[in-house]
């Protein structure tokens, strides 16, 4: 493996994050803080606890996932789309760099930025509400796996998009609604029975449930199922990326 190539792409993408720190770090942290003010104070005063956990603390994992999914997709999609837009992607494709190394560089940088953002949000949340972390290793595992998976999803979107406006279609019309409906601010067990069954078809439910379990030991679905579904999402994303480089879809035209 050409580690120098991976390092070069990775460092370039991380340097871009430092130049846009307001957009990639500060803005999401401020938005998340506002969620704590609105949901934690306004709604939290009416909902004392969920599953024995204070409402303000309960929503922390969901808020982290909300930011993590959005930023992973945004960072990775823009990271690969911009070289396509400017034509510099052909320099990368003609260099002695394999598809694996290209994906590791772009998606790895996007995942790193998302994990850093997730940690900052957790630190910020600690200023507003008390946090309990029962399974720190599983928390890190869910955080990294989710960031890696949705960075690959963002990479796919960046390849698929043929305009800047398309970079926002999937995050705004699909991912964000699924995140809100996936139990970010409530437990799906609070839903009436038919809707509780419907919610299980939302893939984000499994990500948020597993991540919340690592904090408080409570989950809407079995933790093994959450971990398995996360692995399935990762495998599907890897398969699509493999197909893209196999066929040259929107890379060689």
C-alpha positions as YAML, in Angstrom:
chain: A
units: angstrom
residues:
- id: 1
  name: UNK
  ca: [0.00, 0.00, 0.00]
- id: 2
  name: UNK
  ca: [1.23, 3.48, -0.90]
- id: 3
  name: UNK
  ca: [1.04, 5.09, 2.54]
- id: 4
  name: UNK
  ca: [2.62, 8.30, 1.29]
- id: 5
  name: UNK
  ca: [-0.26, 8.79, -1.14]
- id: 6
  name: UNK
  ca: [-2.82, 8.14, 1.59]
- id: 7
  name: UNK
  ca: [-1.02, 10.57, 3.88]
- id: 8
  name: UNK
  ca: [-0.87, 13.26, 1.19]
- id: 9
  name: UNK
  ca: [-4.62, 13.11, 0.47]
- id: 10
  name: UNK
  ca: [-5.42, 12.87, 4.17]
- id: 11
  name: UNK
  ca: [-3.26, 15.86, 5.11]
- id: 12
  name: UNK
  ca: [-4.68, 17.95, 2.26]
- id: 13
  name: UNK
  ca: [-8.26, 17.28, 3.40]
- id: 14
  name: UNK
  ca: [-7.43, 17.94, 7.06]
- id: 15
  name: UNK
  ca: [-5.75, 21.20, 6.07]
- id: 16
  name: UNK
  ca: [-8.96, 22.23, 4.29]
- id: 17
  name: UNK
  ca: [-10.85, 21.59, 7.53]
- id: 18
  name: UNK
  ca: [-8.53, 23.96, 9.39]
- id: 19
  name: UNK
  ca: [-9.23, 26.65, 6.80]
- id: 20
  name: UNK
  ca: [-12.99, 26.20, 7.23]
- id: 21
  name: UNK
  ca: [-13.09, 25.61, 10.97]
- id: 22
  name: UNK
  ca: [-16.09, 27.93, 11.38]
- id: 23
  name: UNK
  ca: [-18.20, 25.83, 9.04]
- id: 24
  name: UNK
  ca: [-16.96, 22.38, 10.05]
- id: 25
  name: UNK
  ca: [-16.64, 22.76, 13.83]
- id: 26
  name: UNK
  ca: [-17.95, 26.00, 15.32]
- id: 27
  name: UNK
  ca: [-21.28, 26.12, 13.47]
- id: 28
  name: UNK
  ca: [-22.35, 22.52, 14.37]
- id: 29
  name: UNK
  ca: [-21.34, 23.03, 18.01]
- id: 30
  name: UNK
  ca: [-23.41, 26.23, 18.25]
- id: 31
  name: UNK
  ca: [-26.39, 24.52, 16.60]
- id: 32
  name: UNK
  ca: [-26.14, 21.61, 19.03]
- id: 33
  name: UNK
  ca: [-25.94, 24.01, 21.98]
- id: 34
  name: UNK
  ca: [-29.19, 25.60, 20.81]
- id: 35
  name: UNK
  ca: [-30.80, 22.17, 20.76]
- id: 36
  name: UNK
  ca: [-29.87, 21.78, 24.41]
- id: 37
  name: UNK
  ca: [-31.39, 25.15, 25.23]
- id: 38
  name: UNK
  ca: [-34.63, 24.49, 23.33]
- id: 39
  name: UNK
  ca: [-35.18, 20.79, 23.92]
- id: 40
  name: UNK
  ca: [-33.34, 20.40, 27.20]
- id: 41
  name: UNK
  ca: [-34.92, 23.41, 28.90]
- id: 42
  name: UNK
  ca: [-38.30, 23.85, 27.23]
- id: 43
  name: UNK
  ca: [-39.26, 20.22, 26.64]
- id: 44
  name: UNK
  ca: [-37.07, 18.76, 29.38]
- id: 45
  name: UNK
  ca: [-39.02, 20.69, 32.00]
- id: 46
  name: UNK
  ca: [-42.12, 18.74, 30.94]
- id: 47
  name: UNK
  ca: [-40.48, 15.33, 30.46]
- id: 48
  name: UNK
  ca: [-38.70, 14.44, 33.67]
- id: 49
  name: UNK
  ca: [-36.92, 11.30, 32.44]
- id: 50
  name: UNK
  ca: [-36.87, 8.64, 29.75]
- id: 51
  name: UNK
  ca: [-35.89, 5.15, 30.83]
- id: 52
  name: UNK
  ca: [-34.67, 6.52, 34.14]
- id: 53
  name: UNK
  ca: [-32.39, 9.07, 32.45]
- id: 54
  name: UNK
  ca: [-33.01, 12.82, 32.59]
- id: 55
  name: UNK
  ca: [-34.36, 14.09, 29.29]
- id: 56
  name: UNK
  ca: [-31.50, 16.55, 28.74]
- id: 57
  name: UNK
  ca: [-28.97, 13.75, 29.17]
- id: 58
  name: UNK
  ca: [-31.09, 11.32, 27.14]
- id: 59
  name: UNK
  ca: [-30.94, 13.40, 23.96]
- id: 60
  name: UNK
  ca: [-27.15, 13.82, 23.98]
- id: 61
  name: UNK
  ca: [-26.35, 10.64, 21.98]
- id: 62
  name: UNK
  ca: [-29.05, 11.55, 19.45]
- id: 63
  name: UNK
  ca: [-27.66, 15.05, 19.02]
- id: 64
  name: UNK
  ca: [-24.15, 13.69, 18.54]
- id: 65
  name: UNK
  ca: [-25.43, 11.29, 15.89]
- id: 66
  name: UNK
  ca: [-27.41, 14.07, 14.20]
- id: 67
  name: UNK
  ca: [-24.26, 16.16, 13.78]
- id: 68
  name: UNK
  ca: [-22.03, 13.17, 13.06]
- id: 69
  name: UNK
  ca: [-24.13, 11.88, 10.17]
- id: 70
  name: UNK
  ca: [-24.55, 15.29, 8.58]
- id: 71
  name: UNK
  ca: [-20.93, 16.34, 8.86]
- id: 72
  name: UNK
  ca: [-19.55, 12.96, 7.73]
- id: 73
  name: UNK
  ca: [-21.58, 13.15, 4.55]
- id: 74
  name: UNK
  ca: [-20.86, 16.84, 3.94]
- id: 75
  name: UNK
  ca: [-17.10, 16.56, 4.48]
- id: 76
  name: UNK
  ca: [-16.66, 13.47, 2.31]
- id: 77
  name: UNK
  ca: [-19.01, 14.52, -0.50]
- id: 78
  name: UNK
  ca: [-17.44, 17.96, -0.93]
- id: 79
  name: UNK
  ca: [-13.94, 16.50, -0.54]
- id: 80
  name: UNK
  ca: [-14.29, 14.25, -3.59]
- id: 81
  name: UNK
  ca: [-16.69, 16.43, -5.60]
- id: 82
  name: UNK
  ca: [-14.47, 19.51, -5.66]
- id: 83
  name: UNK
  ca: [-11.55, 17.70, -7.44]
- id: 84
  name: UNK
  ca: [-14.10, 16.41, -9.97]
- id: 85
  name: UNK
  ca: [-15.45, 19.93, -10.43]
- id: 86
  name: UNK
  ca: [-12.00, 21.45, -10.97]
- id: 87
  name: UNK
  ca: [-10.65, 18.51, -12.99]
- id: 88
  name: UNK
  ca: [-7.82, 17.74, -10.59]
- id: 89
  name: UNK
  ca: [-9.32, 14.29, -9.93]
- id: 90
  name: UNK
  ca: [-7.60, 13.10, -13.12]
- id: 91
  name: UNK
  ca: [-4.23, 13.82, -11.54]
- id: 92
  name: UNK
  ca: [-5.15, 11.51, -8.67]
- id: 93
  name: UNK
  ca: [-6.52, 8.81, -11.00]
- id: 94
  name: UNK
  ca: [-3.41, 8.89, -13.20]
- id: 95
  name: UNK
  ca: [-1.03, 8.72, -10.23]
- id: 96
  name: UNK
  ca: [0.22, 5.37, -8.88]
- id: 97
  name: UNK
  ca: [-2.54, 5.36, -6.28]
- id: 98
  name: UNK
  ca: [-5.06, 2.55, -5.91]
- id: 99
  name: UNK
  ca: [-8.78, 2.94, -5.27]
- id: 100
  name: UNK
  ca: [-8.30, 1.73, -1.69]
- id: 101
  name: UNK
  ca: [-5.73, 4.44, -1.04]
- id: 102
  name: UNK
  ca: [-7.92, 7.16, -2.54]
- id: 103
  name: UNK
  ca: [-10.89, 6.13, -0.39]
- id: 104
  name: UNK
  ca: [-8.73, 5.85, 2.72]
- id: 105
  name: UNK
  ca: [-7.42, 9.36, 2.17]
- id: 106
  name: UNK
  ca: [-10.71, 11.13, 1.45]
- id: 107
  name: UNK
  ca: [-13.11, 9.11, 3.62]
- id: 108
  name: UNK
  ca: [-10.54, 8.74, 6.40]
- id: 109
  name: UNK
  ca: [-10.10, 12.51, 6.67]
- id: 110
  name: UNK
  ca: [-13.88, 13.06, 6.65]
- id: 111
  name: UNK
  ca: [-14.35, 10.43, 9.37]
- id: 112
  name: UNK
  ca: [-11.57, 11.96, 11.48]
- id: 113
  name: UNK
  ca: [-13.16, 15.41, 11.29]
- id: 114
  name: UNK
  ca: [-16.53, 13.95, 12.27]
- id: 115
  name: UNK
  ca: [-15.10, 12.06, 15.25]
- id: 116
  name: UNK
  ca: [-13.35, 15.23, 16.44]
- id: 117
  name: UNK
  ca: [-16.64, 17.10, 16.12]
- id: 118
  name: UNK
  ca: [-18.47, 14.36, 18.05]
- id: 119
  name: UNK
  ca: [-15.97, 14.57, 20.91]
- id: 120
  name: UNK
  ca: [-16.27, 18.37, 21.03]
- id: 121
  name: UNK
  ca: [-20.07, 18.11, 21.15]
- id: 122
  name: UNK
  ca: [-19.84, 15.62, 24.02]
- id: 123
  name: UNK
  ca: [-17.57, 18.01, 25.91]
- id: 124
  name: UNK
  ca: [-19.99, 20.85, 25.19]
- id: 125
  name: UNK
  ca: [-22.95, 18.74, 26.32]
- id: 126
  name: UNK
  ca: [-21.22, 18.13, 29.63]
- id: 127
  name: UNK
  ca: [-21.53, 21.86, 30.32]
- id: 128
  name: UNK
  ca: [-25.33, 21.63, 30.06]
- id: 129
  name: UNK
  ca: [-26.30, 18.22, 31.44]
- id: 130
  name: UNK
  ca: [-24.71, 15.39, 33.46]
- id: 131
  name: UNK
  ca: [-23.40, 12.51, 31.36]
- id: 132
  name: UNK
  ca: [-22.85, 8.88, 32.28]
- id: 133
  name: UNK
  ca: [-20.61, 6.67, 30.15]
- id: 134
  name: UNK
  ca: [-21.06, 3.01, 31.07]
- id: 135
  name: UNK
  ca: [-19.32, 1.46, 28.06]
- id: 136
  name: UNK
  ca: [-16.62, 3.84, 26.76]
- id: 137
  name: UNK
  ca: [-15.03, 1.33, 24.37]
- id: 138
  name: UNK
  ca: [-18.37, 0.59, 22.73]
- id: 139
  name: UNK
  ca: [-19.06, 4.31, 22.54]
- id: 140
  name: UNK
  ca: [-15.81, 4.82, 20.61]
- id: 141
  name: UNK
  ca: [-16.62, 1.81, 18.40]
- id: 142
  name: UNK
  ca: [-20.08, 3.12, 17.45]
- id: 143
  name: UNK
  ca: [-18.68, 6.63, 16.96]
- id: 144
  name: UNK
  ca: [-15.88, 5.50, 14.63]
- id: 145
  name: UNK
  ca: [-17.98, 2.96, 12.71]
- id: 146
  name: UNK
  ca: [-20.77, 5.47, 12.12]
- id: 147
  name: UNK
  ca: [-18.34, 8.18, 11.04]
- id: 148
  name: UNK
  ca: [-16.57, 5.79, 8.66]
- id: 149
  name: UNK
  ca: [-19.82, 4.45, 7.20]
- id: 150
  name: UNK
  ca: [-21.39, 7.81, 6.49]
- id: 151
  name: UNK
  ca: [-18.11, 9.22, 5.21]
- id: 152
  name: UNK
  ca: [-18.29, 6.47, 2.60]
- id: 153
  name: UNK
  ca: [-21.91, 7.45, 1.92]
- id: 154
  name: UNK
  ca: [-20.73, 11.04, 1.46]
- id: 155
  name: UNK
  ca: [-17.98, 9.84, -0.86]
- id: 156
  name: UNK
  ca: [-20.61, 8.04, -2.97]
- id: 157
  name: UNK
  ca: [-22.80, 11.16, -3.07]
- id: 158
  name: UNK
  ca: [-19.80, 13.27, -4.12]
- id: 159
  name: UNK
  ca: [-19.20, 10.91, -7.04]
- id: 160
  name: UNK
  ca: [-22.88, 10.78, -8.00]
- id: 161
  name: UNK
  ca: [-23.54, 14.53, -7.83]
- id: 162
  name: UNK
  ca: [-23.12, 16.55, -11.01]
- id: 163
  name: UNK
  ca: [-23.75, 19.90, -9.31]
- id: 164
  name: UNK
  ca: [-23.24, 21.55, -5.95]
- id: 165
  name: UNK
  ca: [-26.98, 21.57, -5.28]
- id: 166
  name: UNK
  ca: [-27.11, 17.76, -5.49]
- id: 167
  name: UNK
  ca: [-24.63, 17.47, -2.64]
- id: 168
  name: UNK
  ca: [-27.43, 18.62, -0.31]
- id: 169
  name: UNK
  ca: [-30.30, 16.51, -1.65]
- id: 170
  name: UNK
  ca: [-29.60, 13.28, 0.22]
- id: 171
  name: UNK
  ca: [-28.59, 14.89, 3.56]
- id: 172
  name: UNK
  ca: [-31.55, 17.29, 3.61]
- id: 173
  name: UNK
  ca: [-34.31, 15.12, 2.17]
- id: 174
  name: UNK
  ca: [-33.30, 11.68, 3.47]
- id: 175
  name: UNK
  ca: [-30.65, 11.58, 6.20]
- id: 176
  name: UNK
  ca: [-31.87, 14.47, 8.39]
- id: 177
  name: UNK
  ca: [-35.54, 13.33, 8.43]
- id: 178
  name: UNK
  ca: [-34.45, 9.75, 9.18]
- id: 179
  name: UNK
  ca: [-32.32, 11.02, 12.05]
- id: 180
  name: UNK
  ca: [-35.17, 13.02, 13.58]
- id: 181
  name: UNK
  ca: [-37.52, 10.03, 13.16]
- id: 182
  name: UNK
  ca: [-34.88, 7.60, 14.42]
- id: 183
  name: UNK
  ca: [-35.21, 8.44, 18.11]
- id: 184
  name: UNK
  ca: [-32.82, 11.37, 18.44]
- id: 185
  name: UNK
  ca: [-35.14, 13.15, 20.87]
- id: 186
  name: UNK
  ca: [-37.29, 10.29, 22.13]
- id: 187
  name: UNK
  ca: [-37.43, 6.54, 22.59]
- id: 188
  name: UNK
  ca: [-39.31, 4.70, 19.86]
- id: 189
  name: UNK
  ca: [-40.94, 2.70, 22.68]
- id: 190
  name: UNK
  ca: [-42.93, 5.87, 23.40]
- id: 191
  name: UNK
  ca: [-44.65, 5.56, 20.00]
- id: 192
  name: UNK
  ca: [-47.99, 3.77, 19.49]
- id: 193
  name: UNK
  ca: [-47.56, 0.17, 18.44]
- id: 194
  name: UNK
  ca: [-48.04, 0.49, 14.63]
- id: 195
  name: UNK
  ca: [-45.60, 3.42, 14.43]
- id: 196
  name: UNK
  ca: [-43.11, 1.64, 16.66]
- id: 197
  name: UNK
  ca: [-42.97, -1.17, 14.09]
- id: 198
  name: UNK
  ca: [-42.62, 1.33, 11.24]
- id: 199
  name: UNK
  ca: [-39.74, 3.05, 13.07]
- id: 200
  name: UNK
  ca: [-37.76, -0.21, 13.03]
- id: 201
  name: UNK
  ca: [-37.42, 0.21, 9.26]
- id: 202
  name: UNK
  ca: [-35.48, 3.42, 9.86]
- id: 203
  name: UNK
  ca: [-31.77, 2.43, 9.75]
- id: 204
  name: UNK
  ca: [-30.75, 5.38, 11.91]
- id: 205
  name: UNK
  ca: [-32.71, 3.88, 14.84]
- id: 206
  name: UNK
  ca: [-30.07, 1.17, 15.20]
- id: 207
  name: UNK
  ca: [-27.18, 3.64, 15.17]
- id: 208
  name: UNK
  ca: [-28.71, 5.93, 17.79]
- id: 209
  name: UNK
  ca: [-29.94, 3.05, 19.96]
- id: 210
  name: UNK
  ca: [-26.52, 1.39, 20.11]
- id: 211
  name: UNK
  ca: [-24.77, 4.67, 20.75]
- id: 212
  name: UNK
  ca: [-27.21, 5.58, 23.54]
- id: 213
  name: UNK
  ca: [-26.75, 2.15, 25.12]
- id: 214
  name: UNK
  ca: [-23.02, 2.79, 25.43]
- id: 215
  name: UNK
  ca: [-23.85, 5.78, 27.64]
- id: 216
  name: UNK
  ca: [-26.75, 4.69, 29.82]
- id: 217
  name: UNK
  ca: [-27.24, 0.96, 29.23]
- id: 218
  name: UNK
  ca: [-30.71, 1.50, 27.72]
- id: 219
  name: UNK
  ca: [-31.61, 0.75, 24.11]
- id: 220
  name: UNK
  ca: [-34.64, 0.62, 21.85]
- id: 221
  name: UNK
  ca: [-33.30, -2.47, 20.06]
- id: 222
  name: UNK
  ca: [-30.85, -5.19, 21.00]
- id: 223
  name: UNK
  ca: [-27.27, -3.93, 21.01]
- id: 224
  name: UNK
  ca: [-26.04, -6.88, 18.96]
- id: 225
  name: UNK
  ca: [-28.62, -6.02, 16.30]
- id: 226
  name: UNK
  ca: [-27.47, -2.37, 16.34]
- id: 227
  name: UNK
  ca: [-23.85, -3.42, 15.87]
- id: 228
  name: UNK
  ca: [-24.81, -5.89, 13.14]
- id: 229
  name: UNK
  ca: [-26.85, -3.30, 11.25]
- id: 230
  name: UNK
  ca: [-23.97, -0.81, 11.48]
- id: 231
  name: UNK
  ca: [-21.66, -3.45, 9.99]
- id: 232
  name: UNK
  ca: [-24.18, -4.10, 7.21]
- id: 233
  name: UNK
  ca: [-24.37, -0.38, 6.35]
- id: 234
  name: UNK
  ca: [-20.56, -0.26, 6.22]
- id: 235
  name: UNK
  ca: [-20.38, -3.36, 4.00]
- id: 236
  name: UNK
  ca: [-22.99, -2.00, 1.58]
- id: 237
  name: UNK
  ca: [-21.17, 1.35, 1.34]
- id: 238
  name: UNK
  ca: [-17.86, -0.42, 0.67]
- id: 239
  name: UNK
  ca: [-19.50, -2.54, -2.03]
- id: 240
  name: UNK
  ca: [-20.89, 0.55, -3.80]
- id: 241
  name: UNK
  ca: [-17.51, 2.31, -3.64]
- id: 242
  name: UNK
  ca: [-15.84, -0.81, -5.06]
- id: 243
  name: UNK
  ca: [-18.36, -0.82, -7.93]
- id: 244
  name: UNK
  ca: [-17.70, 2.86, -8.64]
- id: 245
  name: UNK
  ca: [-13.98, 2.30, -9.11]
- id: 246
  name: UNK
  ca: [-14.58, -0.98, -10.92]
- id: 247
  name: UNK
  ca: [-16.77, 0.69, -13.53]
- id: 248
  name: UNK
  ca: [-15.30, 4.20, -13.43]
- id: 249
  name: UNK
  ca: [-18.77, 5.61, -12.80]
- id: 250
  name: UNK
  ca: [-18.57, 9.41, -13.20]
- id: 251
  name: UNK
  ca: [-14.83, 9.30, -12.56]
- id: 252
  name: UNK
  ca: [-13.59, 8.79, -16.10]
- id: 253
  name: UNK
  ca: [-16.14, 10.95, -17.91]
...
